[in-house]
Structures are given as C-alpha cells and as structure tokens.
C-alpha cells in the first residue's frame, strides 16, 4: 500500500498558534520534509516534541531533485510530512511539485490546517472578503511589476500580495499609479508577532508612509476595482484605462474598444476622450 503525504500548516509568528495535530504528525511521520531544518528544530523544541522519522530539507533550490525521492518513499508506504517556514506548504512556498507528483501516482494527500498570512491579513484588512484573489509576490523588476499590476487593474475582487520590506515603498507607489491614488489598501506587518501592525488607508498615503522604511514580513491587501457604470467614468478615467492597456502592449484601437466595452459606452466616446487628452497635452 502507498503512504500518505501530509501538508502541515506551521505558525506564522506565535508558536502557540500551532494546530494541535501538528505535534502528533511530527512525532509519527516516517519522513519530515522541511523548508529549513534549523527552523524545524526550533519549532519542535518549542512544541516539546521529538521528530520520530527521518528529516530532510525541501526548499526551492532542491525541490525538483528531491521530489522523486519523496514520491518513492510515499510509494513504499511512508507517511511524509511537509512543513515550510511559516503557513501552509505550497502557498508561495515549496510543495506544489510534490503534491502534483503525489496526485499523479494516486497517492493520498491530506492536510493539517494551520495559520495563513493570506487569510489573516484579509480578515484584518477591513476590506471586502466575500471574493478575493491571491497574487503572491510581484516581480522584482520595476517594468515587470508594472505589467503585472496592469493585469490586475480592473480586477473587482480584493487582491492579496506578499512583498519584501525593502521593496514595499516602490510597490505601493506603483499600485497607486496603476490602481489609483485613492484605492483603499492595508499593509499587514509581522502578523501574530510582538510588533504586529496593520496600516490602512489610500494607496498614495501608504506609499508615503512606507518611504520612511518598514521592517518585517509584509502582506498587502488592496481593494478591488469599483463596479463603475458608464455615468461614473469621466473622460480622465477612460483615458487612464486606455493608457494602461497600451502600456501593456495593446494597440490603441484595441484598447479603446476594450475600454468602451467595459464601460458600456460607444467606442466614439472613448476615442474622443483620448483625442481630447492628446490635444490638451500637446
């Protein structure tokens, strides 16, 4: 009989948040695949549990090479426990490749639910939570980051991103440029830790705040695009949307047609707004 792959959530800050089943799985697993074996050691010491099985590293650098080895262990009947540094495995952390491989070999995959920075930040943000999408980390290069944000510009669901503290000010400034300076957002820092902080406000204000320097692990939650009707979109907004699409590589004719369709307006109205803006700029 084949074994079982167990994805286990680990605390994102406060070790007291560890799910009760985690200690049992750590003690009984045949193999523990950990993103950082040193952090695993600190976690087991804090929980007062002794790992019962073999401990191996499983991180971005060796994920592809180690996956076949773990699949073989699973096919041989082992119970393999996968843990990352914080939160749920495979959510912006190692795990997806192993889960996909296990599913391909008809191996049972289960989970020990645990803390999640995504859901915690979303709940604390004060923004709509009925529909949301998780975008993970944005590209590090400015141009690629802008392109990704432009893809999200008209997304009506609440958006959740991870970001490094040293890039936060640039990212918030780019968001203010693409989404609009007044779009509401929340920056969630050091969740469940001693210096937890949730900073809420318009993107422009948050960008100015972050320019002074921010530390810690960051999750950014951004309000979705408003459901605007034709009467709510003035000429300036129509032109802004056309430019976003042009910057993303669309031809002007196609961009105008797409914006007109989104706004429920005749193409001539959007075209005239673009021409008028060009004349006033000249």
C-alpha positions in Angstrom: 0.0 0.0 0.0 1.1 3.5 -0.7 1.7 6.0 2.0 0.2 9.4 2.7 1.5 12.9 2.1 0.6 15.4 4.9 0.8 19.1 4.3 1.0 20.8 7.7 0.5 24.4 8.5 3.0 26.0 10.9 2.8 29.2 12.9 3.4 32.5 11.0 4.6 34.1 14.2 3.3 33.0 17.6 4.2 29.3 18.2 1.1 29.0 20.3 -0.9 29.1 17.1 0.4 25.7 16.1 -2.5 23.4 15.2 -2.9 20.6 17.9 -2.4 17.8 15.3 1.0 19.2 14.3 2.8 17.7 17.3 1.3 14.3 16.6 2.2 14.3 13.0 5.8 15.5 13.8 6.2 12.6 16.2 4.7 9.9 14.0 5.8 10.8 10.4 8.3 8.4 8.7 9.8 11.3 6.8 9.6 15.1 7.5 10.4 17.3 4.6 11.2 20.8 5.9 11.9 24.0 4.1 14.5 24.9 6.8 15.7 22.1 9.1 17.0 24.6 11.6 13.7 26.3 11.9 12.1 22.9 12.2 14.4 22.1 15.1 13.4 25.3 16.9 9.7 24.6 16.3 9.9 21.0 17.7 11.8 22.3 20.7 9.2 24.9 21.3 6.4 22.3 21.0 8.2 19.8 23.2 8.1 17.1 20.6 10.8 14.7 19.2 10.6 14.0 15.5 10.0 10.3 15.0 11.2 10.0 11.5 14.0 11.0 9.1 14.3 14.7 8.5 15.2 16.0 5.0 15.4 19.5 3.6 12.9 20.5 0.9 13.3 24.1 -0.3 13.2 26.0 -3.6 16.8 25.1 -4.5 16.3 21.3 -4.2 12.6 20.9 -4.7 12.8 19.4 -8.2 15.6 17.0 -7.4 14.1 15.8 -4.0 10.5 15.3 -5.2 11.2 11.9 -6.9 12.9 10.7 -3.7 9.9 11.6 -1.6 7.5 10.1 -4.1 9.4 6.8 -3.9 9.1 6.9 -0.1 5.4 7.5 -0.4 5.0 4.7 -2.9 6.8 2.5 -0.4 4.2 3.2 2.2 5.8 6.0 4.2 3.9 8.9 5.8 5.6 12.0 4.6 5.0 15.3 6.5 5.7 18.5 4.6 6.3 21.7 6.6 7.6 25.1 5.5 9.0 28.0 7.5 5.5 29.5 8.1 2.0 29.0 7.0 0.6 26.4 4.6 3.0 24.5 2.2 2.7 25.3 -1.5 1.1 28.7 -0.9 4.1 30.8 -2.1 6.2 28.1 -0.5 7.6 24.7 -1.6 5.0 22.0 -2.0 3.2 22.3 -5.3 5.6 19.9 -7.2 5.3 17.2 -4.5 1.5 17.5 -4.3 1.2 17.3 -8.1 3.6 14.3 -8.3 1.7 12.5 -5.5 -1.6 13.1 -7.2 -0.1 11.7 -10.5 0.8 8.5 -8.6 -2.6 8.2 -6.9 -1.1 8.8 -3.5 -3.3 10.1 -0.8 -2.7 13.8 0.1 -4.2 15.3 3.2 -3.5 18.4 5.4 -3.2 19.7 8.9 -4.9 23.1 8.5 -3.0 25.9 10.1 -2.2 29.6 10.2 -2.2 31.5 6.9 -0.8 35.0 6.3 -3.2 35.4 3.3 -6.4 34.8 5.3 -5.2 36.5 8.4 -4.3 39.7 6.5 -7.5 39.6 4.5 -9.6 39.3 7.7 -7.8 42.2 9.4 -7.7 44.5 6.4 -11.3 45.8 6.8 -11.8 45.3 3.0 -14.4 43.1 1.4 -13.7 39.4 2.0 -16.5 37.8 0.1 -14.4 37.4 -3.1 -10.6 37.7 -3.3 -7.6 36.5 -5.2 -4.1 35.9 -4.1 -1.3 37.2 -6.3 1.7 36.1 -4.3 5.0 38.0 -4.7 5.2 40.6 -7.5 8.2 40.6 -9.9 11.3 42.3 -8.6 12.0 44.3 -11.7 10.0 47.6 -12.0 8.8 47.1 -15.5 7.6 43.5 -14.9 6.0 44.6 -11.7 4.0 47.4 -13.5 2.9 44.9 -16.2 1.6 42.5 -13.6 -0.2 45.3 -11.7 -1.8 46.5 -15.0 -3.2 43.0 -15.5 -4.9 43.4 -12.1 -6.1 46.9 -12.7 -9.7 46.0 -13.4 -9.9 43.1 -11.0 -13.0 43.6 -8.8 -12.1 41.1 -6.2 -10.0 42.1 -3.2 -6.3 41.5 -4.0 -3.7 40.0 -1.7 0.1 40.2 -2.3 3.2 39.3 -0.4 6.1 41.8 -0.5 9.6 42.2 0.8 10.0 45.2 3.2 12.8 46.8 1.1 10.6 46.9 -2.0 7.3 47.9 -0.2 7.5 51.6 -0.9 8.2 51.1 -4.6 5.4 48.6 -4.9 2.9 50.8 -3.1 3.8 53.7 -5.4 3.4 51.5 -8.4 0.0 50.4 -7.1 -1.1 54.0 -6.6 -0.1 54.8 -10.2 -1.9 51.8 -11.7 -4.9 51.4 -9.4 -5.4 55.0 -8.5 -4.0 57.0 -5.5 -7.3 56.8 -3.6 -7.8 53.0 -3.9 -8.1 51.6 -0.3 -5.5 49.1 1.0 -4.0 47.7 4.1 -0.4 46.8 4.8 -0.2 44.0 7.4 3.2 43.6 9.0 4.6 41.0 11.4 1.2 39.2 11.8 0.7 37.4 15.1 4.2 38.6 16.3 5.1 41.1 19.0 5.2 44.1 16.7 2.2 43.3 14.6 0.9 46.3 12.8 -1.9 46.9 10.3 -1.7 50.2 8.4 -4.9 51.1 6.5 -5.5 53.9 4.0 -5.4 55.1 0.4 -2.5 53.7 -1.6 -0.8 57.1 -2.0 -0.8 57.6 1.7 0.6 54.1 2.4 3.3 54.7 -0.2 4.4 57.9 1.6 4.4 56.1 4.9 6.4 53.2 3.6 9.0 55.5 2.1 10.3 56.1 5.6 11.2 52.4 5.9 9.3 49.4 7.0 10.6 46.1 8.6 9.2 42.6 8.9 7.2 40.2 6.8 4.6 42.0 4.8 1.2 41.2 3.3 -0.6 43.8 1.3 -4.4 43.7 0.8 -5.9 46.0 -1.9 -9.5 46.9 -2.6 -10.8 45.6 -5.9 -11.7 47.9 -8.7 -15.1 49.6 -8.3 -18.0 48.4 -10.3 -18.4 51.6 -12.3 -21.3 52.3 -14.6 -21.0 54.5 -17.7 -22.1 57.6 -15.8 -19.3 57.1 -13.2 -16.4 57.1 -15.7 -15.3 60.5 -16.7 -13.1 61.3 -19.7 -9.9 61.3 -17.5 -10.7 57.8 -16.2 -11.4 56.5 -19.7 -8.1 57.8 -21.0 -6.2 56.3 -18.0 -7.7 52.9 -18.7 -6.7 53.1 -22.4 -3.1 54.1 -21.5 -2.9 51.1 -19.1 -3.8 48.8 -21.9 -1.5 50.5 -24.3 1.4 50.3 -21.9 0.7 46.5 -21.6 1.2 46.1 -25.3 -2.3 46.6 -26.9 -2.8 48.7 -29.9 -4.7 51.9 -29.3 -7.7 50.8 -31.4 -8.0 47.6 -29.5 -7.5 49.4 -26.2 -10.3 51.9 -27.0 -12.6 49.1 -28.0 -11.9 47.1 -24.8 -12.4 50.1 -22.5 -15.6 51.1 -24.3 -17.0 47.5 -23.8 -16.1 47.5 -20.1 -17.7 50.9 -19.6 -20.8 50.1 -21.7 -20.1 53.1 -23.9 -19.8 53.7 -27.7 -16.3 53.5 -28.9 -16.6 57.0 -30.3 -17.0 58.4 -26.7 -13.7 56.8 -25.6 -12.0 57.7 -28.9 -13.0 61.4 -28.4 -11.7 61.4 -24.8 -8.3 60.1 -26.0 -8.0 62.6 -28.8 -9.0 65.5 -26.5 -6.4 64.4 -23.9 -3.7 64.2 -26.6 -4.6 67.7 -27.8 -4.5 69.2 -24.3 -1.2 67.5 -23.6 0.3 68.9 -26.8 
